[in-house]
Amino acid sequence: MFRLQGVIAQLMQQPIPRGALRFFINKGHSLLKAVWFDGTGLCLFCKRLEKGTFTWPQPASISEEKWLPITPSALSLLGLR
């Protein structure tokens, strides 16, 4: 099973709030995937850069938790390096 498929399977085992949006990025920061729950199902959006990389927020501390909340202002800054 691919990593993203596993994460989505875990998400589906718990209630997902309508409008929930999750972002995933590859190690090279050149591929960004967004999974959005619209209330009826999951929508997958993907963008691959031919040049450059996406900037990505760094967590304040290293922990077991893989989720990092992103504020709307931080989301607007998610751009190209």
C-alpha positions as CSV (number, residue, x, y, z in Angstrom):
1,M,0.0,0.0,0.0
2,F,1.3,3.4,-0.9
3,R,1.9,5.9,2.0
4,L,-0.9,8.3,1.0
5,Q,-3.4,5.4,0.6
6,G,-2.5,4.3,4.1
7,V,-3.0,7.7,5.6
8,I,-6.4,8.1,3.8
9,A,-7.4,4.7,5.0
10,Q,-6.6,5.8,8.6
11,L,-8.6,9.0,8.1
12,M,-11.6,7.1,6.9
13,Q,-11.7,5.1,10.1
14,Q,-12.5,8.2,12.1
15,P,-15.0,10.9,11.6
16,I,-13.7,13.5,9.1
17,P,-15.0,17.0,9.5
18,R,-16.6,18.4,6.4
19,G,-14.2,20.8,4.7
20,A,-11.1,19.1,6.2
21,L,-8.0,19.7,4.0
22,R,-4.8,17.7,4.4
23,F,-1.6,18.4,2.4
24,F,1.2,16.0,1.7
25,I,4.6,16.7,0.1
26,N,7.3,14.4,-1.2
27,K,10.9,14.4,0.1
28,G,12.1,16.5,-2.8
29,H,9.4,19.1,-2.2
30,S,8.5,19.1,-5.9
31,L,5.2,17.3,-5.5
32,L,2.3,18.5,-3.4
33,K,-1.0,16.6,-2.9
34,A,-4.1,17.9,-1.2
35,V,-6.9,15.7,0.1
36,W,-10.2,17.5,0.8
37,F,-13.4,16.1,2.3
38,D,-16.4,17.8,0.8
39,G,-18.9,15.9,3.0
40,T,-19.7,13.3,0.4
41,G,-16.3,11.9,-0.4
42,L,-12.6,12.7,-0.8
43,C,-11.1,14.9,-3.5
44,L,-7.5,14.6,-4.5
45,F,-5.5,17.5,-6.0
46,C,-1.9,17.2,-7.1
47,K,0.7,19.6,-8.4
48,R,4.2,18.7,-9.6
49,L,6.8,21.4,-10.2
50,E,9.1,21.0,-13.2
51,K,11.5,23.6,-11.7
52,G,12.0,24.7,-8.1
53,T,10.5,23.4,-4.9
54,F,7.6,24.2,-2.6
55,T,8.4,26.0,0.7
56,W,7.1,23.9,3.6
57,P,6.6,25.0,7.2
58,Q,8.9,23.3,9.8
59,P,7.4,22.1,13.1
60,A,8.5,23.9,16.2
61,S,9.7,20.6,17.7
62,I,10.4,17.1,16.5
63,S,7.7,14.7,17.7
64,E,6.0,11.4,16.9
65,E,3.1,13.4,15.4
66,K,3.2,13.7,11.7
67,W,0.5,16.4,11.4
68,L,1.3,20.0,11.4
69,P,-1.5,22.6,11.5
70,I,-1.2,25.3,8.9
71,T,-2.9,28.7,9.4
72,P,-4.6,30.4,6.5
73,S,-1.8,33.0,6.4
74,A,0.9,30.3,6.4
75,L,-1.1,28.5,3.6
76,S,-1.0,31.6,1.5
77,L,2.8,31.7,1.9
78,L,3.1,28.1,0.7
79,G,4.9,28.9,-2.5
80,L,7.9,28.3,-4.7
81,R,11.6,28.5,-3.7
